[in-house]
Structures are given as C-alpha cells and as structure tokens.
Amino acid sequence: MDKEFTLSTVVSYWDVDREQRLTLGGVFKLLQEAAIKHADQFGLGTPGLAARGETWVLNRMAVALSRYPRYEEAVKVVTWSAGIRGFRGYRDLRIYCGEELVVSASSLWVYVKLATKLPVRVPPELAADFPVGQAEVFRSDLDQLRFTPPASGVAEQRVSLRYSDFDGNGHMNNTAYLDCLQTALARGGFPPHPAGIEIQFLKEIPPDTEGVRIALESRGPAVAFGVLGPLELHAQGAVTFQGTDLEVGSRRSG
C-alpha cells in the first residue's frame, strides 16, 4: 500500500450548483472521501476503528481553491498522511483537473474515544504501520491557527438542516457545514465561491437540531464566520476571495 492515495472520479450533476460548478460542500466531500478511503487501507478508517470504539474527528482545515471544477469534469484527489503525533493526525490533500492543481488543503484530525468523546493517543501499533508521505505540506501551521468569532449582533443567515446532513457518527457531517456556509454567503450578498477557507470545528451538532445560524462579519479582505446552534458556537473560521490573502487566521504560539 502506497504512502499516497489517489481517488479518480468525475463531477456529478447532483454535486454542482446553478452555475454547474462543484459546490463548496462537494469539494469537501471529495477531500473527505479520499481521506477515509486511504485510512481504511491501514485499519485507521471507519470500519477498523468502530470495532475499537474510537474514531477520527476533523478539528481544523485550511483550503485554497484556484478554481471550482465543473459538471462532468474529471478530477483526481491525491492525499497522504503528514504525520501522527499523540492524539493528532495531520493530512494533506490536493485536487487536480488533468495536470491543473485546483485545490490544496491541509487538515488536522483528533483521535477520540467514542464513549467519552475525549481525545486519546493513537495506538502505537496503528501509528507505526501508517506511512507518512514525503510531499510538501500546504499549511504546516494548523496547530497555531486561532479564530475570533463574529461579533454579537452582526447579520446572521438561518439555514434549515436536513436528515441527510447527519452521518453515522450521530452528528452533522463536516461537509454539511460547508453547504450551510455557502448558502449563507450567497444570501448575505458575498461571492458564493471563496478562494480560501480556514475552519475550526468546535462542538458537534446533534441530529435533533433543526437549523443553524451562520454569522458573517467582514474584516478587511476576509469574512469571519461562525456556525451557531440554539445555544452555542459549533464552528468558526474565515473565508477570502480571489485576489486576497488566503492566510486569514490569526496565529500565536502555544
């Protein structure tokens, strides 16, 4: 089994928007699918971990998109592990259309015990067997990313949730957050196809949640966002658009 995994597919009609471009959620579905399939090969995917009562939870992600692939366009997703340290797993991903690099992403995952939802160290025997890729990492600073959520009182867009937004882990799937964000951007008068996204997932959204509020606040070239449920903040981050700085999260050590 290779250090890199490649997923080749074609953009389907159900994953494109009114402009026949891959949706933001569709981009993240491709990234998620490639990551899961690669982890499955080494016993660190959903089937293997379910038996252990453990799982991976996506904590942070930084993505740069130079172009959104279109309907029936062939795409290739390449992914590799950037290392496992303690309870943290790092993974990089790229999406190509032919030889054109259209998406670069770095992600940070946390290994948790299902019964407690608390982080635990990745078992040494699993970590030792999982190969680390040698390619250059897109963003090596995910641990240092810090976000300030939108201020209270800023404009919010309410988005209803569907049965299909929730997955087998009993919470809203990560990709559904991006569907909600794209909906809120369009309704709020912002471009619906950001060129840069940084997101931190804070607390899971349970399946009995009927809707979320997406708060959006312009901050210079970036738009800060928060995904809020009835009582608390579930995710936060920022987006940028073509022609602006893609590195929009604030950074500090520690």
N, C-alpha and C positions, 0 to 999 in steps of 0.2 A: 504494500500500500504506500502511495506516494505522500510526500510532505505537503504537496499541493493537491487540491481537489478542483475539478472543473465541471461545472454544470452548463450544458448547452441546451438552449431552448429557443422558442420563437414567441414574441409578444402576442398574447391572445387578445381577442376582442373584448372579453369581459374585464381586462385589466387596463383598458385605455379610457381616456376621458373624452369630452366633447370635441377636443382638438385632435383626437386619435393619437395622443401621446400617452405613454405609460404614466399611470397615476403615481403620486408620491408613495401611497401605500403599496402599489405594485412594485416599485423599486425595492422597498424594504422586504417585500415577500420574496423576491429573488435572492436577496442577501441572506435572509433567514433560512431559506430552503437549502442553499449551498452550505451554510454553516452547520445545519443539523445533519445533512447527509454525510458531510466529512466526519463529524464527531461520531456518528453511528458506526462508521467503519472501525473505530478503535474502542468501542464499548463505552464511549462518553456521550452518547446521544440518548434520545428519549427512551428507547426500549431497554437498553442496558441499565440506565440509571433508575428507572421505575422500580426494578427489582431490588435496588439498594435503598429505595426510599429517599433518593436525592435527585437534584436537578440543577441545571444552569438557569440563572435569571440574568437577563440583559440589564446592565446597570447604566452604561453610558455609550454614546456613539457619536462619531464625527464623520460627516459625509460631504464630499464635494461632487457636484453634478455639473458637467460641462454641457450636457445635452440629455434630453429625455427620449429614449428610443420610441419608435412609432409602431403602429399596428403592423403585424406580420414581419417585423424586422428581426433577424436572427441575432441573438445575444449570447454571450459567453460569460459566465460568472466564475472567477478564479478566487480561491480562498486558501488560507493557511493559518496555522497557529503561530502567534507571535510570542508564545511562552505561557507557562503556568507558574504562578508564584503564590504559595499558600492557598487561599480560597479564591484567588483571582485568576481568570483566564483571559488572555488577550488574543484577538483575532483580527486579521486584515482581509479585506475583500476588494476586488476590482470587477467592474463590468465593462466588457468590450463589445463593440459592434464591428465585426471584422477585425481590423487592426487598430481601430479607433478606441482609445480609452475614454469612456464617458462617465464613469462613476469610480471614485476612490473612497474607501471607508476604513476606519479603524473602530474596533469595538472592545468594550470591557465587560466581562461576564463574571458573576459571582456564583460560587457553588454553595448551595443551601440544602439543609435537611428539610424534607417536605413536611414532617410532623411539626417542626418548630418554626419554619421559615427563617431560620438563623443561618449565617454563614458557617461552613465547616471546611477544613482543609481537604483539598482533592486527595484521595487515597494515593499514596506514593507509587503503588504498582500501576495505577492507571496513568498518572502523570509521566512516569518513566517510559511508558510504551507509546506516548503520543508525540509524534515528531514535530519539531519546530522548523518552520520554513526559514529560508535564508534571505528572502526578498526584502527590499526596503519597506519599512513601516511608514504608512501615510502620516499618522499622528501618534507620536510617542508620549504625548503629554496628557493622556486622558485622566490619569490619577490626579493631576493638578487642576483640572477644569472645575471652576466654581461658577455658579449662576446666581443672580439676584432676580427673583420672580417679578413679574409686572406689578406695579404699584396698585394698591387698592383703589377702586373707583375708575380704572381705565375701562375702555369698551370691551365687552365680552360677547362672544357668539355662543349660543346654546346649540348643541348638537345631540340629537337623539341617538341612542345606541340600539343595535340590532342583536338578535340571537347569534348571528354568525360572527359578531365581534369578539366572542369569548371562546377560549380554546380548552384543550383537555387538561390544562393545569388549573382550571377553575377560576381563571381571571381573564380580563380583557387582553387580547393578543397585542404584542408590541406594534405590529403593523397597523392595527386599528387606530392607535394614537395618531399615526401619520395621516390616515384618512380624515380624522377629525380636524387635524391641523390644517390640511389643505382646504377643507370645506370652510373653516373659519377665515383663512387668508382671503379666499375668493369673496366671501360675504362681507369681509371688512374692508374691501377695496384695495387689497395688496395683491401683487402678482402671485398666482397660484403655483408657480413652478420655481421655487427657490433654488439658488445655485450652491448654497451652503447651509448645512443643518448641524447643530450641536444639540444633543438632548440627553437629559439625565432622568432616568425612571426612579421615582422615589417610593411609591407605595402602590400595590396592586389595586385594580378596580374590580370588585366582586361582580358576579353575574346578575345580581338583582338590581344593579344600577341602571336606571332608565335613561340617563343622559349626563353629559358633562358640559362644563363651561370652559371655553378657550379664551383666556385673556391675552390681549395683544397690545404691546406698547412700543412705539417707535423710539429707537435710541440711536440717533445718527444714521449710519448706513445699515444698522441691524434692526430687527424687530424681535424683542423678547417675547416669549410666550409662556403661559402656564396652563396646564390641564387640571381643572378643578372639578371635584365631585361635590356632593351636597355639603360636606364638612371640611374637606382638606385638599391639599395640593398633591397631585399624583405624579406629575412630571413637569419639567421646566427646561428651558433652553432658549435658543435664539436661531434665527434664520437670516441669511443675507441673500442678495440678488445679484444678477450678472453685473460685473463692473465694480463690486465692492469687496472688501477684505473678507475672506472665508473664515478666518480665525477670530470668532466673535466672543468666545467665552473668556471671562477673566481668569487669571492664573495666579496662584500663590503656592509656595512650598508648604509641605506638611499635609 
